Amino acid sequence: MNNGYTFIANAFASMKQFTLEYWMDDGWYVGRLKESPNVLRQGETLEEWQENIRHAYQLVMADAADKAYVPSS
């Protein structure tokens, strides 16, 4: 059974809204951000999973910011 809900994340001082999709797999909550499917995590509890998915998103955004090219003027 697939569940989903929306949460608000504060990433780099701008508010963004995401749709989370999660399911149970062998006793673990597993899920992803629908808008960013490469952000996938698991947790033993729903609260742990939420924390893990937020942290994963922050890491992906930090990595993208590190790789961004900013031309000098």
Buried (B, 14 or more C-beta within 10 A) or exposed (E): EEEEEEEEBEBEEEEBEBEBBBEEEEEBBBBBBEEBEEBBBBBEEBEBBBEBBBEBBBEBBEEEEEEEEEEEE
